[in-house]
Amino acid sequence: LEKPKKKKKKKKTNKQPSVKEL
C-alpha cells in the first residue's frame, strides 16, 4: 500500500516538491 506518503521520499510526484527533504 503506497497510501501513507509521509516518510516515503521516493515518489516525488506529490502535489508539489517536498521542501521538507531539504
C-alpha positions in Angstrom: 0.0 0.0 0.0 1.5 3.3 -1.1 -1.0 5.5 0.5 0.7 7.0 3.6 3.3 9.1 1.7 4.7 10.7 4.8 8.1 9.1 5.2 8.2 8.0 1.6 10.6 10.3 -0.2 10.8 8.1 -3.2 7.8 9.3 -5.2 8.3 12.9 -6.0 5.0 13.1 -7.8 3.1 14.6 -4.9 1.3 17.9 -5.2 4.5 19.9 -5.0 8.2 19.4 -4.5 8.7 18.3 -0.9 10.7 21.0 0.7 10.9 19.1 3.9 13.6 16.8 2.4 16.0 19.8 2.1 
